[in-house]
Amino acid sequence: MISVRIHIRDGERILAACDHELLGQTFTGDGTRLKVSEIFYGGDTISEEAFAERMKNVTIMNLVGDRTTDIAKKAGYVSEDSIIVIGGVKHAQAVIM
């Protein structure tokens, strides 16, 4: 399952999504800290198929976790080169133009 929340700011639709089991955790590595907060990522818990559909209607994505980033990669929104690993967890951001 994937946890998702849509934020709307300045006309942008920002999708924050993570593998559900990562919600509430913090990861560190190479001087970087990634907090997967309930406030930003928590919202609906949906299937991988529903997540793939939600990606079609946003302008910015902030993604955390193996499943979440892999789905975005398969859909063509992120490339392997744009995925970083922080504390053993995959993270990617995408802007849809």
N, C-alpha and C positions, 0 to 999 in steps of 0.2 A: 504494500500500500504506500501511497505517496501523500504527504501532507502539503497542502497548497493554500496560499492566500494571495489575493489580488489587491494591490495597492494602487490607488489612482492619485497621481500628482502631476500638476501642470500639463494636463492632457495626455500623460503617459499612463499606460496600463502595465504595471510592474508585477510580474509573476514571481513569487518567492516559493520555492518548492524543495522538499527534501524527502529522503527515505524516512518513512514514519518513525522508525526506531531510533533515529538520530536526534529527534526533536528534544530540545532541552539540554543537549550536551555541548561541551566546548572542546575544541581540538587545537593543539598547538604544534608547531614545527617550523624550523628554520627562521625563528624570530617572528612568525606570523601566528595570529590567534583567530580562530573562527568560532563564533558563538551561534549555535543554531537555536535561536530564541523562539519561544512560543509567540511572542508579540509580533515578530516579523514573519516566521514560517508557519506558525500554527493557524489552522483554519479548518478547511474541509479535509477529510481523509478520503481519498478517492483511489480507484483502480488505475493501473498503468494505462489502460485504454482511454479512460476519461482524462488523464493527465495529458496524453498525446493530443487530445482534442482541445484542451484548454490552452496549449501552447500556440494554437493557431490564431488566437484573439488578443495577443499582448504585444507590447513594443519593446519591453526589457525583461530579461529573465535572470534570476539569481538562483543557482541550482546547487544542491549538496547531496552527495551520496552516489554510490555505484549505480543503482537502478535508475535514479533520476537523471544523472548525466548520460548514461547509456541510451535511454529513451530519446533524449534531446539530440544525441549524436546520430542515432539511427534515423531520426526525422530530418536531419540536415541542418539543425540550428547551431550546433557547436561541432568543432573538429577536435580530434585527439590532441592537437597542439594547443588548443585553448583551455584544456582541462589541467588544473593544477592539483597537487595532493598536499593537504595540510593535515599533519598528524595521522596519516594513513587514510584520510577521507578525501574523495574527489570533490572538486568545487569548480564551477564554471559560471561565467556571466556572458550574456549575449544581448546585443542590441539589434532589433529587427528594423531594417530600413525600408 
